[in-house]
Amino acid sequence: MLSKTIETFRGEAKRQEVQIGDERFFLETPNIGLRKQPAPIDIVLLGQDADAVSSSKSVYNGTSSRVRYPEGMTDFHRREFIELVYIFEGTYHFFTETEELIFEAKELCLVDPELLYRESTQREAYTAVFVCMSRSFFDSMFLTQLDEQKTLASFVWNALYHAKNGKGYLHLDTNGETEEIEDCLESIAEEIRTHKSGYSFICKGYMLRLFEMLTPKLYPVLQTKDQQAFQQQLYETVLSYMSEHVGTVTLTELSEEFHFQKDYFNRLLKKHTGQSFREVRQRLRMKRAAYLLRHTSLPVAELAEQTGYQSATHFYEAFTKEYHMTPAAYRESAQKSN
C-alpha cells in the first residue's frame, strides 16, 4: 500500500537543513536538483509537519532531508521535470506568479517544467507524492502511443499538455476514487526503489495505466474541438472493443475498461448511431453471426454461444428477424453466391 511507503519516508527523514552555497533547498532532493544524470522517472515523497518543517525523500536514491523556512515561503523556481503531484493527505499550497493554488487530499496536478512557482511553508500539514518525469520519458509514452496505437489517454493528455490554456498546470479532482491510483503509485515506487533492469519500461507501463484511469477526469477540461474529436475516437474505440468481445461485452465491462460511468456509453452510442447499447450489441452480434455462417461450418448451437446467446432457439429467432431467413438458409444462400 502507498501508506507503507509514506510511513517509511517519515521514519527515515532526517532533521537537518540543506544549504548549498547561498541557496536553501526546500522539498528538493539531489536526484532532481543536483545529480548530473537524473533518472528518467523518480518518485519524491514530500511532506510538512505542524511545525512547518518540510521533509523530502527520493525513492530513487533514498536521500532524505528536512528543511525549515523562517519566512514561510520558498523562492520562485522551476523544476527540471514534468511532475504529476498526488496529495496523499492534508492541504498543499503553492503560488504561481498570478494565483494561489490549493490542492486537497486525493487530488492531483500535472505541472509543466516551465511553470515558475513557489510553495508556502506556513500552512496546514500535508503529505504529497511527486512523480517526476523527464520530457523524453513523458514524450516516449504519449507521442509513440499516438503514432502506433492512438490510445484515448494519448489523445487527451497530448491535447491538454500542449495547450493547458497557458496556465502551466492541470488540476484534477479524483472524487475520492483513488485506490487504483495509489496502487499504481506504489508499484512505480517499488520499481524505482529496486532499480532492476528494465525498471523504466515497467514504470512506463504503470504510468500509461495511471493516465488511462485519469482520462475521464480530464475530458471536461478539453477545449470544445478536442472534446468532439475525443468523443469520435472514444466511439470508434468502444465500437471496436464491442466487436472483439461481442459474445460477452456488458456496460459494466465497458465502464471498467474505459473508466467512464455506464450511462455515458448509452449516450455516446445513441449520439453516433441513434441506438442504445443493447441495440448496437445486437447489431454487432448479428453481423458476427452472419460472418461465421458465411466463412465457417460451425454448428448453429456453437455459433449462437460464440455470439453471446445462451439458447440456440433465441439466436435462431433473433437471426431470422434480422435477416428474414433462417441461419441455415442464409448459409446455403451464401454458399451458392460463392
Order of alpha helices (4+ residues) and beta strands (2+ residues): alpha-beta-beta-alpha-beta-beta-beta-beta-beta-beta-beta-beta-alpha-alpha-beta-alpha-alpha-alpha-alpha-alpha-alpha-alpha-alpha-alpha
